[in-house]
Amino acid sequence: MDAVRIQEYLRSLEPEGDRLLSDIRAYAGEKGIPVVRPATGGLLQLLARLTQPAEMLELGTAIAYSSLLLASSCGGKLLTVEHDERLIPLARQNVREAGLEERITLVQGEAGEVLKRLAAEGRQFGLIFLDAAKGQYLFWLEDLITLLAPGGLLVTDNVLQEGRVAESRYTVERRERSTHSRMREFLYRIKHDERLETTVLPLEDGVSLSVKKK
């Protein structure tokens, strides 16, 4: 059985779930707004339930779909960062409708700048979800490790880039080569950094899980 059929079968097993989340996912599909895929979303929920972090950080809010998944799965607070100001009003509306305004703080800004500010403030997070500009992951890594609490979990989405990351850079389009090279370097770094214990899951578009060693 090929991978596509397996993924389709696994998706068929998913329960209907929360109506608001279903509506947000449908809206995102209609408008072409990227949100986490179903199995990745389920993994996020499970990880939040297992780890029960008091403080979480998300880079790449979009319209708050994954924000709601995280915050509804544990009792912790979430700080989520989105660069595109056009998405902020709808993200805030979705957070309000979910009744999670007390636990989700949404910040509009460039992720790298926010990371440096948080690191300077000495903030630390038990779970960080990275799902923003893929070509910047490598440049944010040092601040991400600093912000990750000992024993904390860094979850990074889209690390396989639809499988392109496994190919030679000369097989991808010229405009995608920088992101391709940076993602390969990012994966090498998180697998070899002695401060982290990392595994990469070939789930949907690829998810890496990195625990900061105590």
TAPEKA-V515320 format. One record per helix or strand. SS is the DSSP state (H for helix, E for strand). FROM is the first residue (numbers start at 1). TO is the last residue. If there is no record, write none. Layout:
BEGIN
ss: [SS & SS]
from: [FROM & FROM]
to: [TO & TO]
END
This chain:
BEGIN
ss: [H & H & H & E & H & E & H & E & H & E & H & E & H & H & H & E & E]
from: [3 & 19 & 38 & 55 & 65 & 77 & 85 & 104 & 111 & 125 & 134 & 148 & 161 & 169 & 174 & 196 & 207]
to: [12 & 31 & 51 & 59 & 71 & 82 & 97 & 108 & 120 & 130 & 147 & 157 & 166 & 171 & 192 & 201 & 212]
END
